[in-house]
Amino acid sequence: MRGGSQIHLNVRAITFDDFYTLRYPVSPTRDMVCVILERLRQLGLDFNARRFLNQYNVENEHYQEERKKTLRESLLEYTVLRALTACGYESEAIETIAREAVDSGRASRKTRWFPNAKQTLRKLRENGYRLGLISNTRLRISEDQMKEYAQFFDAVTLSYEHGYVKPHPSIFIVTLNKLRVDANHCLHVGDNPISDVMGPKNVGMKTAFIRRDKTKTRADIEIRCLTELLSYV
């Protein structure tokens, strides 16, 4: 890791992680799976709640294990669908219901932008940088959120659409192609030493790590808040 604001990174584009980099979740009042279960009931499904929850946990653990091994991504609604199938439903008949229930669960999870995050993004765009967002998420992004992203980013890559999560190289490469920039002229900013430092470095990108603890990384620069970026680019 190199430090010191005397460093100036020669980049034309900057990509960002989302959660815990630009935004953070507000503590929910209810567990999301409980919101999903309640919405499934409201939409007319009748099943044993304990059996559903047990199967949901089994399917979710399987998803976590497979993602760790393969870096493949899938939507949360598919986990819900498999749990409902175990409860006796035909998946094709309830796909829309499962999606709507998961959307309700997502809507119950509120987020906030970190202080000065939007201001920093606006300043970077004013300074001529192309900006991208690369987010690991298995929840569909709402239309309102996509509209907000469009105010700041020239390219948005979501793991559930792309099919792989960071640190898989393809999710960075596809974003570089969208931004029409070479890897060595792009800086990636994030808070995870593997997904947001090792991953982009492996494809030749420069990296900025948001340090919030004593974690050590090989990032090109380390910052404590997003506004510090402005002194490096």
N, C-alpha and C positions, 0 to 999 in steps of 0.2 A: 504494500500500500504506500502511495505517495501522498504527502500532505503539503499544505501551505498554499495560500491564495496566489502566490506568484506563478503557480502552474496555470497555463492557459491551454485548454484542450482544443485541438483543431478539428472541430466537428461542424457538420451542416444540419444534422438532425439529432433529435433527442427522443428516446422512448421512455415510458414510465410504467412501472407497476401501479396497480390501483390501491388495493386495501393495505393499510398501514404505511402507505407511501403518500398517496394523495388524499384518501378518505379513510375513515375508521368507523366501525360499527358502534352504534349506541346500544348499551346493554338492553336486551329484549326483556319484556315483561313475561313472556311465555316462550317455551321451547318451540322451535319452528315445526317439528314433527307433530306436536299436539295441535297446532293451528291447521296443518295439512289434514290430520285425521278428522278434525271437526268439520272442515270444509267438505271432505269426501262424504260425510254423513249428510250435510246440508244439501249436497247434490244428488242425494237419493240412494247412496250405497249403504247396504246393511251387512255388517260383518262383525266378527268378534274382535274387539279392540285389542285385547291382549295378544291374540294370535297374530294380528296385523303388526303390532309393535315388535313382537319377537322376530317375525320374519323380516321386517324392515331392518332391524339391527343386524341380522344375518347377511342380508343382501348388501347393506352399507359397508359392513366389514369386508365382504368379498370385493366390493368396488375399491375400497382403500388399498387392499392388498394388490389387486391387479394394476391399479394406477401406479403404485410404488414400483412394481416390476417392469411395466411396459411404458409408463408415462402417457398411456391412452386416457382420454377424457370421455365422459358420458354425462348426460343430464340427470339431475336428481329425479326427475319425473320417471325415468326408466327404472330406478331403484324402487320407487313407489309402485309402478306397474307390476314389477316382479313380485313384490309383497302381496299385492292384491290378487295376482294370479294364484299364489299359494293359498289364498282364502277362497278360491273357487271361481273367480271371474275370468272371462276371456279378455285378454289384453286389447285386442282390436276394438272391442266394444266400449272400452272405457278410457281410451287414450286421451280424448279431449277432457274428460273429467279429471284425470290425473294431472294433466297440464294445468288446468284451472286451479286445482287444489294447491299445487306447488307454487303457482304464481301468487296465491293468497299467502302462502308461507313466506315467500320472498318479500311481499309487501309489508309483512309484519316486522321485518328487520330494517330498522332505520339506520341511515349513515349520515356522517357529517364530513365536510372537507376540513383538512388540517388548516390552521391559520396561515394565511398568505399563499396557500396552494394555488388558488385561482389567479391571484395577482401575479405570481411567478410565471404561470403558464402564459398569461396575457403578455407579460413583458418579453418572454422568450419569442413569442410569435411576432411581436412588434419588431424585435431585433432580427427577424428573418429566418429563424430556425423552423424547420419542418418538425412537427411533433406527432408522436404515436403513443398509443396505449396498448399494452400487452398484459392481459389479465387472465389469471387462472380462476375460472368460475364454472360451476355446474348448474348455476341458476340463470335462466333466461333474463337478459337485461330488458327492462321495460322501455317502451317507446319514449317516455319522458326522459329517462336517463340517457338514452341514445341521443336525444336532441341536445341534452346538456353536454355530452361528450363532443358533439359536433361543433360546439362553440370554441373548443380548444384544440382538437386533434385532427390532423390530416389523414390519419389511419387508425383504425381500432381493430385489434385482433383478440378475440375471445376464445378461450380454450375449448369451450363446448361446440363452437362453430368450426374451429380448426381441426379438432380431433386429438390434439396432443397438448400437454401442459408444459410450462417451463419446468425444467431446463432443457427440454427437447430442442435440438437445433432448428427444426423446421419452423417452429412458431416465431423465432427471431428472423429467420431467412425470409419468410413470407411477408413479414412486416417491413423489412428492409426493401423488398421489392415494391411494396405499396408506396413507400416513401421515395423510391427511386434514388437510393443512396447506397454507397459501398459501406461494408461493415466497419472499416477503419475510420470512417467519417461520421459514425453514429455513436452516441453515448446512451447507455441504458442506466436508469435510475431506479433503485429499489431497496427493500429492507431485508431481503432473504439472501444469505451468503451463497446458497446453492442455486436457487431459481434466478436470482437477479445479479449474481456476480459470475459464478462458474459457467452458467448457461450461456450468457452473451459473450463472455470471453472466449469460449470454445468456438465461436463462429467469427471471432476477430473484432468484436465491438469493444469500445471503451466502456468503463463502468464507474458508477458513483454509488457508494453504499451509504444508506442512512443509518448512522450508528446510534443505537439507543441503549446499548449495554456494552459489555467487554468482548463481544464477538470479534474475532480476527478474520480478516478477509484479504484477498489479493486484488481488491478494487484499485482502480487508478487514483481515485480520490475518495475521501470519506467526509460526510457532512452531517450536521445535526439537525438542520432544517432546510427546507427547499430553497429559501431565499439565498442561501450560500452558493447555490449553483451559479448565480449571476456573476460571481467573481471569478469563475473558472471558464466561462464560455463567452 
